[in-house]
Amino acid sequence: MRGGPLQSRALPVWIAALALIRVAPCQADSGAAGASVFANHCAVCHGPQAAGIPGSFPSLHEQVVAFAKAPPGRDYLAMVVTTGLVGDLLVGGITYRGVMPAQSGLSESDVAAVLNYLASSLGRNKSAAAPFTAKEVTEIRARHPDKTPMATHVLRPAAAGS
């Protein structure tokens, strides 16, 4: 029986099931996207566990978690990824005198994903901060028209081991 009542009622169920399948991976992939961005752009300097290399590259653990909890810190984090960073940093009692290059090839979604990944201790914990969104990263970038590493250094909040 083609097109009978049973088949016509099953179609909406199949459409709903397919919609759920399409939505679920997007939610789960946000952590995977952050992990991928981190592995391909950050880990070479900050290490695979974001622990840094003392004296060369700072740990990202406490910094990102602390800064992600307040608007000035969130602006700083998004701009560091966007513009890079130049200038002395005191992190965990160690002064770093280096240069972080801008990750200019990253989209707003990529920046949000990697910051969420770092704020959640590499995806192991639920972040105490609100998740970054692509829209928020776009707004942060618009708020800070001076997109130089030196201008971003000035945005650095005084807290979090600095």
Secondary structure, DSSP 8 states (H G I E B T S, - for coil): -TT-HHHHHHHHHHHHHHHHHHHHHHHHHHHHHHHHHIIIIIHHHH-TTS--BTTTB---HHHHHHHTTSHHHHHHHHHHHHH-EEEEEEETTEEEEEEE---TT--HHHHHHHHHHHHTTTTTS--SS----HHHHHHHHHH----SHHHHHHH--S-S--
